[in-house]
Amino acid sequence: WNLGNSLDANGTGISDVVQSETYWGQPVTQPELITMMKDAGFGAIRVPITWYAHIDGDGNVDAAWMKRVHEVVDYVINAGLYCIINVHHDTGAHDNAWVIADNDNYEKTKTRYENLWTQVANEFKDYGQQLLLEGYNEMLDKYHSWCFAGFQRPDGYDANEAAEAYKGLNGYAQSFVNAVRATGGNNAQRNLVVNTYAAAWGGGNWNAHLTVVLTEFQTPTDAVAGHLAFEVHTYPTLSSGKNEVDELITKVNANLVPNGPVIIGEWGTSNVDKNQTDYDLAHKAFHVFGG
């Protein structure tokens, strides 16, 4: 389950921690919410976190924000659940994104990004394997292209620019692993998560470049074996959900699973019209996965 629209909320004019957490309309997170999700049967909670409003130009984190992040992580860990924290809307299709799939941008922001992760890793270096760290969310190129790098380039797809985008993403992934491992403690063998470009998995067959998000993704070099996982996201429609998920499983099995386990970090149905959808039938449709 994702604790969404809370610590990842962001926008202009944020002045304090409470305003940041509630900026998109959610209440301040309380331990009771985490307990409720545990009682509902969830075993892991992903806590998306946006940092850019709480760090300076060098990536130094505001102490009050780090304290609040720590509190929420403790809510999850103390409930006996696995917890995943990340760098969330520092990526994405908005003007404040600074973690961008572009090699020039990576070279300019590498030190800031590594400094951010060094601080986060040090904050939690004594935590056990219930805590996982995810390097970044849905990293996009400088054109904010979804699906694959270069998809929304105004002058059309350019293979060389796309290659620079994937090179940048792979650079961030490696920097993340290096920064966390260098802090020692339990981080020396902590399970780390790295995402494909846009957390995409190459769904569909309408463009030859779709699966490049998998083939150009490079597994980071790691000092320890067996402690890297990969993450993709999917939002299938109710009508095609089973087929899309089957395709996802086939593609990640072929391209990612040989190098490590895969987490579907975000999952939900799209194109839902509450006035037209028969939710009983939809519910049954999504239970065919076990068949």
N, C-alpha and C positions, 0 to 999 in steps of 0.2 A: 504494500500500500504506500502511496506517495502522500506525504504531508505537504500538499501543494498550495500555492498562493499564500504562503506564510513567510518563511525565512527567504524564499526566493522572490517575494514581491519587490518591486522596484519602480522608480519613476523620479520625476524632478521634485526638488524641494523637500526631500526627506531630511529631517533634522535630528531624530533620535531613534533609539532602538524600537520602542513600542510603535511609533508611527510607521517605521519600516515594516514591521511584522504584520501590521493591520492595514497596510496601504491599499490592498486589493479586496478589503471587505471581510477578511477572516478575523475571528477573535484571537486574542493572545493564546497561544497553545498552552494547555494545562496537562498534567499527568493523567487526568481522568480520560482524556481523549485517547491517549496511547493504550490505557487499560481497556477501553471499549473496543479498540481495534484488535487487541489480543484476544479478548473474549469472543470476537467475531470469527476468530480462527486464523488471523494473519500471524506469520512467523517472522516477518521482516518488514521494516519500515524504511523507505528511502526519504531522506530529508534534504530536498533541494535547497541550496543556499546561494544567494547572489551577494557578491562581495564588493562590487565596484564603488558603491556609495559609502563603504566603510573602510576603504584602504586609501593610502596616499599614493603619490606617483611612483614610489619605490616598492609598493605592495605591502607596506606595513599596516597591520590590521588594528583598527580601533579596539581598545581593551574592552569597552562595554559590549561591543558586538561579539567579540570572541567569547565573552562570558555568557552571553545569551545562547550562542550556538552550543556551548558546552552544557548548559542547563538542559536544552532540548535533547541533546544526545544522551544525557544521563536519564531523562525520562524513558527513553526507548530501551537503553541497556538495563536499567533497573527493573523494567517490566519483563526482562528475560527474553527480549527479542533481538534479532540481528538489526543493525543500523547501517545504512549507507549514506555518507555525506559527500557533497561534490562542490564543484564550481559551476554554477547553473546559468543564470542569465547574464553572466559576463561573456557568454557566447550568444549567438542568435541573430535575428534579423531586426536589429534596432540600433540607433545611433550610439548608444553607450557601450555596445559590445566592444571588447578590446582583445579577447581571445578569438582570433580569426584564422581560418584555414587559408593561410597565405604565407609563404616562406619569408618574404620581406617583413611582414608584420611579426612573425615568430622571432626573427632575429632582433627586432626592436623591443619586444616585450618579454623575451626569454628570462631575463634576470628578475623582472618584476613577478612573473608567473612562478618561477622557482622559489622566490622569497616568500610568496604567499603560501605555497604548499609546505615550505620548510616550517613556517609558523604553525600551520594547522597540524602537521605531523608531530611537531614537538608537543603541542597541546595535548595530544592523545597517545603519545608514544608508549605509555604504560597500560593502555587498554588492550584487552585480549582480542581474540579473533571474532568476537561478536560485532566488532566495528570494521566495516570495509570503507575504503576511500575510493572515490570515483573522480578521475582526473578532470573531466569537463562534461558538459551536457551535449547539446546538439550544435556542434561547431560547424559554421557555414563559411563559405568563401566571401570575398570582399563585395560580391554582387548579391549576397544574401540568398544564394541558390539553394533550394531544397532539392531533394531527389539525388543529385550528383553535382560535383563541382563544375561550374561553368554553365549550368542549366539556364540561369537567368542573365547571362552576359549579354548586354545590349546589342553587341555586334555579332552575336552568334557564338557557338561553342569554339573554343580554342584549346587544342590538346596540350600545348606547352603551358598555358596558364593553369589549366586543370592540374597538370603535373605539379606545378608550384604550390597549388592549394593542398594537394595530398602530402607533399613534402612538409609543408608547414604543420599540418595536423599530426603527422608522424613525429615531427620534432617536439611538439607539445607533449605527446604521449610519452616520449622518451625522457623529457625533462621532468615530467611528473614522477615517473618511476625513480629516476635518479635522486630527486630532491627528497622523496619520502624515505628511500632506503638509507640515505646518508645520515638521517637523524638517529638511527640505531634503535635500541630498545626493542619493543615488540614490532616496530615498523620494519625491522630487518626481514621479517617473514610475514608481514601483514598481507592479507589478500587485497590486491589492488584491481581496479576496474578501469578499462579504457574503452572508449566508444568509437565506432566507425564514423565516417563523415556523416554529419547530420543524424547520427544514430540510425542511419538507413541500412536496409538489408538487401537492396537491389530488387524490390518487388516489381512485378509486371514485366512485360516484354515490348513495351511501346517505344523504347529507345535503347540503342546498343550500348550506351554509356551507363546504364543503371547499375549493372553488377560491378562496375569499376570501383564503387565504394568498398567492395569486399576485396577485390584483387589488388588494389593499390594500398590497402591498409597493411601496415607492417607491425607485427608483434614486437613490442619493445624488448630490447635486451635487458635481462634481469639477472642479478647476482644469485638469486635462488630459483630453483625450478618448482613449478607447480603452484605458484601463488599469483598468477595473473588470470583475470576473467575478462570477457568481452561483453559489451552491452549494445543492444539494438532496441528500437521502439517501434510499435505498430499500432495503427488505429484503423482496423478493418471496418467495412460497413457490415450491417446486420445481414444483408443479403449474400455477401461473399466472404463472410468471416472464416468459415471452415476452409475454403480453398486458399485464402490468403495465408492463413496460419500454416497450413500444410506446405505451401510454397516457401514460407519463411524457414520452417524447420529443415526442409531439403537444402536450402541455400546456405544456412549457417552450419549445417552438418558438413557440407562440402568445403566451406571456406574458413570457418572459424574454429569449430569444435576440435579439429586435429591439433590445435595449439592451446586449447583451454576451454573451460566451460563458458556458456553464454547465458546472460541474464536478460530477460525482456523487462527493461527498467520502466517503461511506460507502455500501457496497454489499455485500450478502450475502444468502444464502437463509435463510429462517426455517422454523420448524415441521418440522425435520428429525429423523426418528427413525432412528437408525443400524440398528435391528433390522428396519426395514420398507422402507427406501429402497434401491432399486436404483441405486447410484451411477454405474454405467456408463450407464444410461439417462438419469439426471439430467445427467451430464456432456454427453451428446449433446444433450439438450434445450436447454442453455444455449449451444450452438454454432449454433443456428438464427438467432441475431441477425444474422449476416452473410449470411443467405440471402435 
